[in-house]
Each structure stands twice: as structure tokens, then as C-alpha cells.
Amino acid sequence: MTRIDSHQHFWRYRPETHGWIDDTMAVLKRDFLPEDLAAPLAASGFSGCVAVQAAQTLDETRFLLSLADRHPFIRGVVGWVDLVSADLPGQLADFSRHPRFKGVRHIAQSEPDDRFLLREDVLRGIAALEAHALAYDILVYPRQLPAAIGLAARLPGQRFVLDHLAKPEIRAGRLSPWDERIRELARAPNVLCKVSGLVTEADWGGWKPADFRPYLDVVFEAFGPERLMIGSDWPVCRLAGDYPAVTGIVEEYLAGRPAGEREAVLGGNAARFYRLEDAA
């Protein structure tokens, strides 16, 4: 079985670039590069990963693609482009020449407008991805899920994946209205979901695997194992757990399920969704 970590990050830490890393996240205030991930990735049985943008610059995308050139285990890159720029066609054409450029993400969770994803200029930008066979990662909070639902409906030919289950309020033990909105989003056949980012939404120092089961139950029911993919969210996950502990939450949940379901969630779905077999 080929295991793929569908969601992790690399960066050279700079306070001006990574302002979201505040003093409560001091453990993240350093460089995190492929050399740091290679050992825990392999030790947990993963043969590859998808590197996802953490800064909203074109240089960030170039940086991640340069790492992929040097480290074959980086099977794909989800970068950033300026979705509302007049130069978007040029940006997409340029980056799409790289065989490991597989998708785009914008940090919509940080936008003050909860309906950012439904702005006409943003919709036009995301619609341009389909011609380049690029996926789009949806990063939102639960309150922004209605916009994600609308986005998937407006662009039925575009492949989407929801990051981090839309960050449910695990620490508070709250399910509604997140669960209803997740089920509605899952009705769109062009949307998958990453089982990632769980521990950072829980009590960082006191979570237990059982804390996540109600949320995992919802997404496994809503999307089914054929539309879910494991992601570590390394190194952000280090705020609340090491690599094997974090990926182990999903592996433990999958224990006892049919082998085909385990293979799909732990790597097969990510490989198909991001078309990683096309990467040279």
C-alpha cells in the first residue's frame, strides 16, 4: 500500500512572512524543511507527501516547487496564485509547466468576508484552474462553510478538497451546525475532504483519540472512505502532538475496516485526486 500524507508544510521562518505564528506557537518559530520531515514520514510508513502553501506569495509557490525538485518524496505541491490578478493566466501557465504543481490554495479562513469564495472575481479565478487540471484546497472555518457549499455548486467541474474538516470546535465538543453543513457540502460529488488538522482544534495538552471520534464519524458517513484522505498538517501539528501520534488517530479509527478503505484513505485517494502518478 502506498501511503501519502496529503497535507503538510515547509517554510523558512520569517516573522514578517509568518505573522500568524504567535507567541503561543513558539515551537513553530524555526525553519521546517524536507530534511526534518523525511525521517518521521518514513517511520510512519508514508512514501510521499503533498506540500501545501503557508504564505500568500508567488515566491512561496516557487520555493515549494524548488524543494520538490530536490526531494522526490514531495509528490505534489499546492501553491498560491493571485486569483484576482489580471496576470493569473500567466501565473498558471508558468507554474503548470512543473509536473509537481498539482493545486492551488488561498487562505480564505482569514478573509474578513465570510462569502469571499463567492465573490465574482474569486470565482473567475478558481474557474481558471480546471483548464490546467489543478485542484483547489478549501480552507475555511465552520461559519464559512455556506460559501464553500455555494462554490462547489457554482463550479461543478472543478475538483475541490476541504482542508482540516473546516476546523470544527473540537475543544468545545460542539458538533452543530458544523455537522449539518459538512453533510450538505459532501452532497457535491466534486468535493473531497482531508482528515487533517484535528489536534490543533482540540485541547493541545490534553486531547484523547476519543475526542475526535464524533467528528470522524460525521465525515466518514458524509463523504465515505472513497472521498477522504489523511493529512498530518506537519509541522503545525507539533503544537499538540508528534507525527506518529497525529497520524495514528486516523489509523486507529480505520482499524478493523476493509483493507480497500484503509488503502484509499491512507494514500490512494490523495494519489488519484492530486494525480500524483503524473508527476515526473
Sequence and secondary structure as in RCSB ss.txt:
>XXXX:A:sequence
MTRIDSHQHFWRYRPETHGWIDDTMAVLKRDFLPEDLAAPLAASGFSGCVAVQAAQTLDETRFLLSLADRHPFIR
GVVGWVDLVSADLPGQLADFSRHPRFKGVRHIAQSEPDDRFLLREDVLRGIAALEAHALAYDILVYPRQLPAAIG
LAARLPGQRFVLDHLAKPEIRAGRLSPWDERIRELARAPNVLCKVSGLVTEADWGGWKPADFRPYLDVVFEAFGP
ERLMIGSDWPVCRLAGDYPAVTGIVEEYLAGRPAGEREAVLGGNAARFYRLEDAA
>XXXX:A:secstr
   EEEEE  B   TTT TT  GGGGGGSS B HHHHHHHHHHTT  EEEEE  SSSHHHHHHHHHHHHH TTEE
EEEE   TT TTHHHHHHHHHTSTTEEEEEE GGG S TTGGGSHHHHHHHHTTGGGT EEEE   GGGHHHHHH
HHHH TTS EEEGGGG   TTTT  TTHHHHHHHHHTSTTEEEEE   GGGS TTT  GGGGHHHHHHHHHHH G
GGEEE   BTGGGGT  HHHHHHHHHHHHTTS HHHHHIIIIIHHHHHTTGGG  
